């Protein structure tokens, strides 16, 4: 298993001596940037200056470090001659690209790390851990005010648990939010200044991008799946054992990589449907290996072997998804091959260690046995109903830990990626980002921390709501396309309690416009559930002999829902455009309810 390094604060053996960065709003030391600093390291110094000034009220100065004229006290940002001279035992030449070092010595503080992102993360980890800064969303942060800022002796070394980290939520693509929360995956807007990122060529489902059937099927039908005795390309795949196709793919992949020198991963992965090839050669491998993943992996291994000398920095990625999810018996991915195992069939109301998820747990164990370059594509929203309660909040932490414990090195946590406004999107993205750095944090405490920091006095009621919905879902197999009429957490008695809690939450922050807006947006999923289930809920209410809990008519509720969904918000927010992955707009969603 690939192991991460997580070490906390280690105090030196010398007598405890605090280091004062600012006192009563006055700066006690400058920030030094060293010769040869990268764009990300210079940005790290600017981020440190900006946030320290916001915390303390002091105007910190950034200077170029001069080894021959060091000030008596300083914050040293990044590796370089000054850092090596003052901290010679760091092991500078062995730092990995995202490793963080935070260390004090005398009146000097070092914030540095490997390249490209280690120093940037050192600054953010420092501000998070010792400054109390939290970047909840692109439009909401917590920056404590402390005019005097002192540190105990520090000797901290950290690096992230996963080499690839992607909390794939719409607002998380923001470059500043992503960098500050350690997101290094393909889709974030992370330029060189913000440390860059791990980039793919062809992120997923690339068979037909590599071999367009409109161009090649007529000339080479044998390159495509044999299904029921007939070569076809509609709802089909590639014939992965065909030698001419393999040779073509080697050159095609070579072209893609030459055109995209920034990429370190290329996807060679099946289309988003079934249709595996049934020819004798493909079937022989698949029957021997006990899974259609056998023939696909054999082809990807072949391409990876042919190109590993020309592209030693590139990994060749394929899926274990749907019909290829089961691991083969004996074929092992080459060291430069990544297998991305997908959890799409799982029960997301329960952790993956729950008996209802045993089939997936078995698959991840089997793939871990075969490779040390396993990634996971995980699903953290309801794609058919972005704006509907989806109580998986308390499964996130156990699942990320489960992945790490089973050797997973990269995590793609797919959420609502097309629009703001998805149910608890802000909470999930932030909590997942923290867990992808260190999955052994207490996820319940992270959730509580976010609720308090983002929703203020409304947090107590929202916390109660999360537990209400979680308990109502615990015996239900909740997929990532669950319809609203099947979910027990959307029955009348539960929704009536939820409505009461959200009403209390909104009243608790009614005098704070920012917090009230956040609560109102977070309340939209409950109103969504009322709107789509209105008739059924009225019947349930009558059968239970309860009083109808919704004061508005369906039409009035739809109008209020639409007004909030399409209204302006703070800087960094844009109106909701997608109610589901299929592209349903808020206007089209409410249209049937406005005539009743």
ABEGO torsion letter per residue (X at the ends): XBBBBBBBBBBBABBBBBBBABBGGBBABBBBBBBGBBAAAAAAAAAAAAAAAAAAGBBBBBBBBBAABBBABBBBBEBEAAAAAABAAAGAAABBAABBBBBBBEABBBBBBBOAAAAAAAAAAAAAAAAGBBBABAABBBBBBBABBBBBBBBBBBBBABABBBBBBAAAABAAAAAAAGBABAABBBBAAAGEBBBBBGABGAAAAABBAAAAAAABAAABBBBGGBBBABGBBBBAABAAAAAAAAAAAAAAAAABAABABBBBBBBBBBGBBABAAAAAAAAAAGBAAAAAAAAAAAAAAAAAAABAABBBBBBBBEAAABBBAABBBBAABBBBBBAAABBAABBAABAAAAAAAAAAAAAAAABABBBBBBBABBAABABBBBBAAAAAAAAAAAAAAAGBABBBBBBBAABBGBBGAAAAAAAAAAAAABAABBAAAAAAAAAAAAAEAAAAAAAAAAAAAAAAAAABBBBAABBAAABAAABAAAAAAAAAAAAAAAAAAAABAAAAAAAAAAAAAAAAAAAAAAAAAAAAAAAAGBBBABABBAAAAAAAAAAAAABBBBBGBBBBABABAAGBBAAAAAAAAAAX
